[in-house]
Structures are given as structure tokens and as C-alpha cells.
């Protein structure tokens, strides 16, 4: 960021965005969807050995903040990462983490 100055409000919004990645359950969901491309709540819950309710709560937060989106398949909601940016954030985070350990 070549001398770009962000307003305090923008910094606060960006901090809130990064906080979304600070919850282990949300991060597990994001990595799962990054690997599988798309999945239902049931599939995610089974894979992460968690309740559907817990997964649904976190998917709601991720959806409200536009990190994931869903489509309907009959009565079932199928979730996926919202766009390539989320994949890149996850990949860069893992790359950086791998270099640290």
C-alpha cells in the first residue's frame, strides 16, 4: 500500500473483517468449503463433527459478511465461498503460517 492512508472507519471495518477469520469454527468451515467447493450444512457438520445448529450459526455470520453464499437445491441450501478473494486470503494465510512454523 504505497502511502495510502485509510480513514479510521475503514481501519475499523477492515479489523472487523479480519476478526471473522479469528473464530476456529468459521475458519474450519471456510477451509472445508475451499477444499470441497460446495456443501450442505449437514455435510459440513458431519465432516467437522459438530452440530448442524453450530454450523448454521457460523454460516449465517459468514453469509452476512459475504464470505460465503448459498444456492437452493430443493429445500437444501448448498454453501460455497463467495469468491476467489476468500480462497486467496485462506491460501496466503496458510502460506505465511507454514513459513512461521
VMD Tcl script that builds the backbone (N, CA, C; Angstrom):
set m [mol new atoms 303]
animate dup $m
set s [atomselect $m all]
$s set {name element resname resid chain x y z} {
  {N N UNK 1 A 0.850 -1.174 0.000}
  {CA C UNK 1 A 0.000 0.000 0.000}
  {C C UNK 1 A 0.894 1.235 0.000}
  {N N UNK 2 A 1.188 1.749 -1.120}
  {CA C UNK 2 A 2.080 2.883 -1.273}
  {C C UNK 2 A 1.466 4.151 -0.695}
  {N N UNK 3 A 1.775 4.408 0.574}
  {CA C UNK 3 A 1.358 5.638 1.247}
  {C C UNK 3 A -0.139 5.896 1.210}
  {N N UNK 4 A -0.935 4.848 1.140}
  {CA C UNK 4 A -2.382 5.003 1.183}
  {C C UNK 4 A -2.784 5.161 2.640}
  {N N UNK 5 A -3.510 6.228 2.913}
  {CA C UNK 5 A -3.981 6.458 4.277}
  {C C UNK 5 A -5.467 6.122 4.331}
  {N N UNK 6 A -5.805 5.201 5.207}
  {CA C UNK 6 A -7.200 4.810 5.366}
  {C C UNK 6 A -7.814 5.592 6.507}
  {N N UNK 7 A -9.074 5.917 6.346}
  {CA C UNK 7 A -9.811 6.593 7.407}
  {C C UNK 7 A -9.984 5.629 8.578}
  {N N UNK 8 A -10.134 6.173 9.761}
  {CA C UNK 8 A -10.318 5.353 10.956}
  {C C UNK 8 A -11.484 4.385 10.791}
  {N N UNK 9 A -12.547 4.845 10.159}
  {CA C UNK 9 A -13.718 3.982 9.945}
  {C C UNK 9 A -13.364 2.801 9.051}
  {N N UNK 10 A -12.559 3.049 8.018}
  {CA C UNK 10 A -12.124 1.969 7.127}
  {C C UNK 10 A -11.239 0.974 7.865}
  {N N UNK 11 A -10.362 1.474 8.706}
  {CA C UNK 11 A -9.494 0.603 9.503}
  {C C UNK 11 A -10.342 -0.268 10.431}
  {N N UNK 12 A -11.345 0.329 11.065}
  {CA C UNK 12 A -12.227 -0.424 11.964}
  {C C UNK 12 A -12.988 -1.502 11.195}
  {N N UNK 13 A -13.478 -1.159 10.002}
  {CA C UNK 13 A -14.191 -2.136 9.178}
  {C C UNK 13 A -13.269 -3.277 8.756}
  {N N UNK 14 A -12.040 -2.942 8.391}
  {CA C UNK 14 A -11.077 -3.966 7.991}
  {C C UNK 14 A -10.722 -4.869 9.170}
  {N N UNK 15 A -10.597 -4.283 10.356}
  {CA C UNK 15 A -10.323 -5.074 11.562}
  {C C UNK 15 A -11.473 -6.048 11.823}
  {N N UNK 16 A -12.700 -5.586 11.645}
  {CA C UNK 16 A -13.863 -6.464 11.817}
  {C C UNK 16 A -13.837 -7.601 10.789}
  {N N UNK 17 A -13.433 -7.285 9.563}
  {CA C UNK 17 A -13.327 -8.308 8.524}
  {C C UNK 17 A -12.325 -9.380 8.939}
  {N N UNK 18 A -11.155 -8.973 9.424}
  {CA C UNK 18 A -10.141 -9.946 9.838}
  {C C UNK 18 A -10.597 -10.757 11.050}
  {N N UNK 19 A -11.419 -10.177 11.899}
  {CA C UNK 19 A -11.925 -10.906 13.065}
  {C C UNK 19 A -12.753 -12.119 12.641}
  {N N UNK 20 A -13.394 -12.042 11.490}
  {CA C UNK 20 A -14.189 -13.175 11.005}
  {C C UNK 20 A -13.344 -14.424 10.847}
  {N N UNK 21 A -12.060 -14.263 10.560}
  {CA C UNK 21 A -11.154 -15.388 10.381}
  {C C UNK 21 A -10.564 -15.856 11.708}
  {N N UNK 22 A -10.889 -15.164 12.797}
  {CA C UNK 22 A -10.323 -15.485 14.101}
  {C C UNK 22 A -11.091 -16.526 14.885}
  {N N UNK 23 A -12.221 -16.956 14.384}
  {CA C UNK 23 A -13.012 -17.972 15.066}
  {C C UNK 23 A -12.672 -19.340 14.479}
  {N N UNK 24 A -12.237 -20.292 15.311}
  {CA C UNK 24 A -11.826 -21.604 14.784}
  {C C UNK 24 A -12.915 -22.324 13.981}
  {N N UNK 25 A -14.153 -22.256 14.430}
  {CA C UNK 25 A -15.223 -22.938 13.694}
  {C C UNK 25 A -15.427 -22.309 12.326}
  {N N UNK 26 A -15.459 -20.989 12.276}
  {CA C UNK 26 A -15.626 -20.324 10.978}
  {C C UNK 26 A -14.461 -20.643 10.054}
  {N N UNK 27 A -13.264 -20.669 10.604}
  {CA C UNK 27 A -12.088 -20.971 9.790}
  {C C UNK 27 A -12.145 -22.408 9.264}
  {N N UNK 28 A -12.580 -23.342 10.101}
  {CA C UNK 28 A -12.735 -24.734 9.650}
  {C C UNK 28 A -13.744 -24.820 8.510}
  {N N UNK 29 A -14.848 -24.101 8.651}
  {CA C UNK 29 A -15.877 -24.099 7.603}
  {C C UNK 29 A -15.300 -23.540 6.309}
  {N N UNK 30 A -14.596 -22.430 6.400}
  {CA C UNK 30 A -14.030 -21.816 5.203}
  {C C UNK 30 A -13.025 -22.737 4.520}
  {N N UNK 31 A -12.145 -23.365 5.298}
  {CA C UNK 31 A -11.182 -24.290 4.702}
  {C C UNK 31 A -11.885 -25.507 4.100}
  {N N UNK 32 A -12.934 -25.988 4.766}
  {CA C UNK 32 A -13.687 -27.125 4.228}
  {C C UNK 32 A -14.309 -26.754 2.883}
  {N N UNK 33 A -14.950 -25.584 2.820}
  {CA C UNK 33 A -15.575 -25.158 1.568}
  {C C UNK 33 A -14.534 -24.857 0.495}
  {N N UNK 34 A -13.374 -24.392 0.903}
  {CA C UNK 34 A -12.302 -24.148 -0.062}
  {C C UNK 34 A -11.855 -25.462 -0.705}
  {N N UNK 35 A -11.824 -26.513 0.098}
  {CA C UNK 35 A -11.407 -27.825 -0.405}
  {C C UNK 35 A -12.513 -28.504 -1.209}
  {N N UNK 36 A -13.733 -28.481 -0.702}
  {CA C UNK 36 A -14.842 -29.222 -1.316}
  {C C UNK 36 A -15.597 -28.423 -2.370}
  {N N UNK 37 A -15.374 -27.131 -2.430}
  {CA C UNK 37 A -16.037 -26.195 -3.325}
  {C C UNK 37 A -17.445 -25.838 -2.881}
  {N N UNK 38 A -18.271 -26.823 -2.553}
  {CA C UNK 38 A -19.601 -26.517 -2.016}
  {C C UNK 38 A -20.109 -27.697 -1.207}
  {N N UNK 39 A -20.979 -27.366 -0.233}
  {CA C UNK 39 A -21.502 -28.423 0.635}
  {C C UNK 39 A -22.726 -27.906 1.386}
  {N N UNK 40 A -23.544 -28.859 1.815}
  {CA C UNK 40 A -24.719 -28.537 2.626}
  {C C UNK 40 A -24.317 -28.410 4.095}
  {N N UNK 41 A -25.205 -27.863 4.896}
  {CA C UNK 41 A -24.970 -27.754 6.334}
  {C C UNK 41 A -24.704 -29.136 6.923}
  {N N UNK 42 A -25.510 -30.132 6.531}
  {CA C UNK 42 A -25.344 -31.492 7.046}
  {C C UNK 42 A -23.962 -32.050 6.727}
  {N N UNK 43 A -23.516 -31.845 5.500}
  {CA C UNK 43 A -22.210 -32.353 5.085}
  {C C UNK 43 A -21.095 -31.692 5.892}
  {N N UNK 44 A -21.200 -30.382 6.060}
  {CA C UNK 44 A -20.188 -29.651 6.827}
  {C C UNK 44 A -20.193 -30.108 8.278}
  {N N UNK 45 A -21.382 -30.211 8.855}
  {CA C UNK 45 A -21.499 -30.631 10.255}
  {C C UNK 45 A -20.910 -32.020 10.463}
  {N N UNK 46 A -21.215 -32.950 9.573}
  {CA C UNK 46 A -20.675 -34.308 9.674}
  {C C UNK 46 A -19.154 -34.305 9.560}
  {N N UNK 47 A -18.641 -33.565 8.592}
  {CA C UNK 47 A -17.194 -33.538 8.363}
  {C C UNK 47 A -16.437 -32.924 9.539}
  {N N UNK 48 A -17.035 -31.925 10.185}
  {CA C UNK 48 A -16.371 -31.234 11.289}
  {C C UNK 48 A -16.770 -31.796 12.659}
  {N N UNK 49 A -17.612 -32.840 12.653}
  {CA C UNK 49 A -18.095 -33.462 13.892}
  {C C UNK 49 A -18.701 -32.421 14.835}
  {N N UNK 50 A -19.588 -31.627 14.266}
  {CA C UNK 50 A -20.262 -30.580 15.033}
  {C C UNK 50 A -21.759 -30.653 14.757}
  {N N UNK 51 A -22.527 -29.970 15.572}
  {CA C UNK 51 A -23.974 -29.970 15.379}
  {C C UNK 51 A -24.353 -29.085 14.190}
  {N N UNK 52 A -25.470 -29.430 13.575}
  {CA C UNK 52 A -25.969 -28.616 12.468}
  {C C UNK 52 A -26.270 -27.202 12.941}
  {N N UNK 53 A -26.752 -27.085 14.163}
  {CA C UNK 53 A -27.075 -25.777 14.724}
  {C C UNK 53 A -25.836 -24.890 14.828}
  {N N UNK 54 A -24.742 -25.459 15.331}
  {CA C UNK 54 A -23.493 -24.693 15.471}
  {C C UNK 54 A -22.974 -24.255 14.104}
  {N N UNK 55 A -23.045 -25.149 13.126}
  {CA C UNK 55 A -22.589 -24.825 11.776}
  {C C UNK 55 A -23.488 -23.759 11.161}
  {N N UNK 56 A -24.790 -23.910 11.330}
  {CA C UNK 56 A -25.733 -22.931 10.773}
  {C C UNK 56 A -25.497 -21.539 11.340}
  {N N UNK 57 A -25.230 -21.459 12.639}
  {CA C UNK 57 A -24.971 -20.156 13.259}
  {C C UNK 57 A -23.754 -19.492 12.636}
  {N N UNK 58 A -22.695 -20.255 12.435}
  {CA C UNK 58 A -21.476 -19.684 11.867}
  {C C UNK 58 A -21.640 -19.377 10.379}
  {N N UNK 59 A -22.379 -20.205 9.663}
  {CA C UNK 59 A -22.648 -19.916 8.254}
  {C C UNK 59 A -23.450 -18.630 8.106}
  {N N UNK 60 A -24.345 -18.380 9.030}
  {CA C UNK 60 A -25.130 -17.136 8.997}
  {C C UNK 60 A -24.195 -15.939 9.107}
  {N N UNK 61 A -23.240 -15.992 10.034}
  {CA C UNK 61 A -22.276 -14.903 10.201}
  {C C UNK 61 A -21.441 -14.744 8.928}
  {N N UNK 62 A -20.966 -15.857 8.388}
  {CA C UNK 62 A -20.159 -15.812 7.172}
  {C C UNK 62 A -20.957 -15.284 5.987}
  {N N UNK 63 A -22.218 -15.668 5.908}
  {CA C UNK 63 A -23.088 -15.209 4.823}
  {C C UNK 63 A -23.377 -13.711 4.958}
  {N N UNK 64 A -23.675 -13.257 6.172}
  {CA C UNK 64 A -23.966 -11.838 6.401}
  {C C UNK 64 A -22.776 -10.954 6.055}
  {N N UNK 65 A -21.589 -11.510 6.195}
  {CA C UNK 65 A -20.377 -10.751 5.910}
  {C C UNK 65 A -19.790 -11.074 4.537}
  {N N UNK 66 A -20.562 -11.770 3.737}
  {CA C UNK 66 A -20.268 -12.076 2.342}
  {C C UNK 66 A -18.984 -12.876 2.118}
  {N N UNK 67 A -18.682 -13.760 3.067}
  {CA C UNK 67 A -17.568 -14.681 2.861}
  {C C UNK 67 A -18.037 -15.967 2.200}
  {N N UNK 68 A -19.302 -16.325 2.400}
  {CA C UNK 68 A -19.908 -17.470 1.727}
  {C C UNK 68 A -21.231 -17.046 1.116}
  {N N UNK 69 A -21.674 -17.846 0.173}
  {CA C UNK 69 A -23.002 -17.657 -0.423}
  {C C UNK 69 A -23.644 -19.029 -0.557}
  {N N UNK 70 A -24.906 -19.053 -0.859}
  {CA C UNK 70 A -25.582 -20.339 -0.996}
  {C C UNK 70 A -26.540 -20.314 -2.164}
  {N N UNK 71 A -26.859 -21.506 -2.591}
  {CA C UNK 71 A -27.908 -21.711 -3.590}
  {C C UNK 71 A -28.834 -22.770 -3.032}
  {N N UNK 72 A -30.057 -22.751 -3.476}
  {CA C UNK 72 A -31.027 -23.750 -3.040}
  {C C UNK 72 A -31.028 -24.922 -4.005}
  {N N UNK 73 A -31.044 -26.106 -3.426}
  {CA C UNK 73 A -31.209 -27.343 -4.191}
  {C C UNK 73 A -32.401 -28.039 -3.552}
  {N N UNK 74 A -33.584 -27.751 -4.071}
  {CA C UNK 74 A -34.810 -28.200 -3.407}
  {C C UNK 74 A -34.957 -27.410 -2.119}
  {N N UNK 75 A -35.056 -28.121 -1.004}
  {CA C UNK 75 A -35.161 -27.457 0.296}
  {C C UNK 75 A -33.798 -27.255 0.952}
  {N N UNK 76 A -32.758 -27.822 0.333}
  {CA C UNK 76 A -31.432 -27.796 0.923}
  {C C UNK 76 A -30.633 -26.588 0.430}
  {N N UNK 77 A -29.928 -25.926 1.360}
  {CA C UNK 77 A -29.025 -24.841 0.991}
  {C C UNK 77 A -27.625 -25.417 0.801}
  {N N UNK 78 A -27.020 -25.086 -0.313}
  {CA C UNK 78 A -25.672 -25.541 -0.641}
  {C C UNK 78 A -24.756 -24.316 -0.581}
  {N N UNK 79 A -23.743 -24.400 0.286}
  {CA C UNK 79 A -22.853 -23.267 0.528}
  {C C UNK 79 A -21.549 -23.404 -0.231}
  {N N UNK 80 A -20.963 -22.241 -0.545}
  {CA C UNK 80 A -19.660 -22.174 -1.187}
  {C C UNK 80 A -19.001 -20.853 -0.806}
  {N N UNK 81 A -17.692 -20.752 -1.025}
  {CA C UNK 81 A -17.016 -19.485 -0.789}
  {C C UNK 81 A -17.609 -18.443 -1.717}
  {N N UNK 82 A -17.660 -17.213 -1.255}
  {CA C UNK 82 A -18.305 -16.172 -2.044}
  {C C UNK 82 A -17.551 -15.845 -3.326}
  {N N UNK 83 A -16.228 -15.811 -3.254}
  {CA C UNK 83 A -15.459 -15.506 -4.458}
  {C C UNK 83 A -14.002 -15.925 -4.287}
  {N N UNK 84 A -13.237 -15.692 -5.309}
  {CA C UNK 84 A -11.825 -16.093 -5.337}
  {C C UNK 84 A -10.997 -15.361 -4.278}
  {N N UNK 85 A -11.423 -14.165 -3.880}
  {CA C UNK 85 A -10.675 -13.422 -2.857}
  {C C UNK 85 A -10.580 -14.207 -1.555}
  {N N UNK 86 A -11.646 -14.869 -1.173}
  {CA C UNK 86 A -11.641 -15.636 0.075}
  {C C UNK 86 A -10.650 -16.791 -0.037}
  {N N UNK 87 A -10.638 -17.460 -1.176}
  {CA C UNK 87 A -9.659 -18.523 -1.418}
  {C C UNK 87 A -8.239 -17.975 -1.280}
  {N N UNK 88 A -7.974 -16.824 -1.858}
  {CA C UNK 88 A -6.637 -16.225 -1.799}
  {C C UNK 88 A -6.243 -15.871 -0.365}
  {N N UNK 89 A -7.183 -15.332 0.395}
  {CA C UNK 89 A -6.898 -14.977 1.791}
  {C C UNK 89 A -6.529 -16.232 2.577}
  {N N UNK 90 A -7.294 -17.310 2.383}
  {CA C UNK 90 A -7.006 -18.564 3.072}
  {C C UNK 90 A -5.642 -19.120 2.648}
  {N N UNK 91 A -5.367 -19.097 1.358}
  {CA C UNK 91 A -4.095 -19.619 0.846}
  {C C UNK 91 A -2.906 -18.819 1.358}
  {N N UNK 92 A -3.018 -17.500 1.327}
  {CA C UNK 92 A -1.920 -16.661 1.814}
  {C C UNK 92 A -1.709 -16.837 3.306}
  {N N UNK 93 A -2.802 -16.982 4.041}
  {CA C UNK 93 A -2.689 -17.223 5.478}
  {C C UNK 93 A -1.960 -18.522 5.768}
  {N N UNK 94 A -2.305 -19.572 5.040}
  {CA C UNK 94 A -1.633 -20.865 5.232}
  {C C UNK 94 A -0.171 -20.800 4.811}
  {N N UNK 95 A 0.099 -20.106 3.725}
  {CA C UNK 95 A 1.483 -19.962 3.260}
  {C C UNK 95 A 2.322 -19.231 4.317}
  {N N UNK 96 A 1.787 -18.161 4.846}
  {CA C UNK 96 A 2.503 -17.401 5.870}
  {C C UNK 96 A 2.690 -18.248 7.140}
  {N N UNK 97 A 1.642 -18.928 7.550}
  {CA C UNK 97 A 1.716 -19.787 8.740}
  {C C UNK 97 A 2.773 -20.878 8.560}
  {N N UNK 98 A 2.794 -21.501 7.376}
  {CA C UNK 98 A 3.753 -22.564 7.095}
  {C C UNK 98 A 5.192 -22.065 7.185}
  {N N UNK 99 A 5.418 -20.836 6.788}
  {CA C UNK 99 A 6.767 -20.264 6.874}
  {C C UNK 99 A 7.172 -19.944 8.305}
  {N N UNK 100 A 6.181 -19.730 9.163}
  {CA C UNK 100 A 6.463 -19.374 10.556}
  {C C UNK 100 A 6.803 -20.600 11.399}
  {N N UNK 101 A 6.257 -21.765 11.049}
  {CA C UNK 101 A 6.466 -22.964 11.877}
  {C C UNK 101 A 7.605 -23.827 11.383}
}
mol reanalyze $m
mol bondsrecalc $m
mol representation Tube
mol addrep $m
